[in-house]
Amino acid sequence: MEQEKISELRIKREEAKLGGGEKRIEAQHSKGKLTARERINILVDEDSFEEFDMFFEHRCTDFGMDKKTKIPGDGVVTGCATIDGRIIYLYAQDFTVSGG
């Protein structure tokens, strides 16, 4: 049972990392742009980024938002990392999700 839960969590993490999906990631790349997580990984020290609230989904009902597909992370990647060994907190808009 425990291994099953861990497997489910890994699958959910991989899905969340895709943001708006592979087509939108390809569209970003075709414009010469990077995804939010790619930009963060270039900025921070290697393997130092720890993401927060990866599975957060909005609860907004204004402007028809309640009818749109909910995407984990909701278009913003947040977390902490180090740059030159110093702890920083950061966020990046994920333009693959509703234009960021």
C-alpha positions as CSV (number, residue, x, y, z in Angstrom):
1,M,0.0,0.0,0.0
2,E,2.8,2.4,0.9
3,Q,4.7,1.7,-2.4
4,E,1.4,2.3,-4.3
5,K,1.0,5.8,-2.7
6,I,4.7,6.6,-3.5
7,S,4.1,5.6,-7.1
8,E,1.0,7.7,-7.3
9,L,2.9,10.7,-5.9
10,R,5.7,10.3,-8.5
11,I,3.1,10.1,-11.3
12,K,1.4,13.3,-10.0
13,R,4.8,15.1,-9.8
14,E,5.7,14.2,-13.4
15,E,2.3,15.4,-14.6
16,A,2.6,18.7,-12.6
17,K,6.1,19.3,-14.1
18,L,4.5,19.3,-17.6
19,G,2.6,22.5,-16.8
20,G,0.3,23.1,-19.7
21,G,1.4,20.0,-21.5
22,E,3.9,18.8,-24.0
23,K,2.4,20.8,-26.9
24,R,2.7,24.1,-25.0
25,I,6.2,23.3,-23.9
26,E,7.1,22.6,-27.6
27,A,5.5,25.9,-28.5
28,Q,7.7,27.7,-26.0
29,H,10.8,26.0,-27.3
30,S,9.9,26.8,-30.9
31,K,9.9,30.5,-30.0
32,G,13.3,30.1,-28.4
33,K,11.9,30.4,-24.9
34,L,12.3,28.1,-21.9
35,T,9.8,26.8,-19.4
36,A,9.6,28.2,-15.9
37,R,11.4,25.2,-14.4
38,E,14.1,25.4,-17.1
39,R,14.7,29.1,-16.4
40,I,14.9,28.4,-12.6
41,N,17.4,25.5,-13.1
42,I,19.7,27.8,-15.1
43,L,19.6,30.5,-12.5
44,V,20.2,28.5,-9.3
45,D,22.9,26.2,-8.1
46,E,22.7,22.7,-9.4
47,D,20.2,20.4,-7.7
48,S,19.3,23.1,-5.1
49,F,15.8,24.0,-6.1
50,E,13.1,22.8,-3.8
51,E,9.6,23.5,-5.2
52,F,6.6,24.5,-3.0
53,D,2.9,23.9,-3.6
54,M,3.4,21.9,-6.8
55,F,-0.2,20.6,-6.6
56,F,-1.9,23.9,-5.8
57,E,-5.0,24.7,-7.8
58,H,-6.9,27.9,-7.9
59,R,-10.5,28.2,-6.4
60,C,-11.4,31.3,-8.5
61,T,-14.9,31.4,-10.0
62,D,-14.6,34.9,-11.6
63,F,-14.3,35.3,-15.3
64,G,-15.4,31.7,-16.0
65,M,-12.2,30.3,-14.3
66,D,-14.3,27.6,-12.6
67,K,-15.0,26.2,-16.0
68,K,-11.4,25.9,-17.2
69,T,-9.3,22.8,-16.7
70,K,-7.4,23.0,-13.5
71,I,-3.6,22.4,-13.8
72,P,-1.4,21.6,-10.8
73,G,0.7,24.6,-9.9
74,D,-1.7,27.0,-11.5
75,G,0.9,28.6,-13.8
76,V,3.4,29.6,-11.1
77,V,6.5,27.7,-10.0
78,T,7.6,28.6,-6.5
79,G,10.3,27.4,-4.2
80,C,13.7,28.0,-2.6
81,A,17.2,27.3,-3.8
82,T,20.7,28.6,-3.5
83,I,22.7,30.9,-5.8
84,D,26.4,30.8,-5.1
85,G,25.6,29.0,-1.9
86,R,23.2,31.7,-0.6
87,I,19.6,30.7,0.1
88,I,17.0,32.5,-2.0
89,Y,13.2,32.2,-2.5
90,L,11.8,32.6,-6.0
91,Y,8.9,32.1,-8.3
92,A,8.5,32.0,-12.1
93,Q,5.4,32.4,-14.2
94,D,4.8,29.2,-16.3
95,F,3.7,30.5,-19.7
96,T,2.5,27.1,-20.8
97,V,-0.4,27.5,-18.4
98,S,-3.0,30.1,-19.4
99,G,-0.2,32.4,-20.6
100,G,1.4,32.5,-17.2
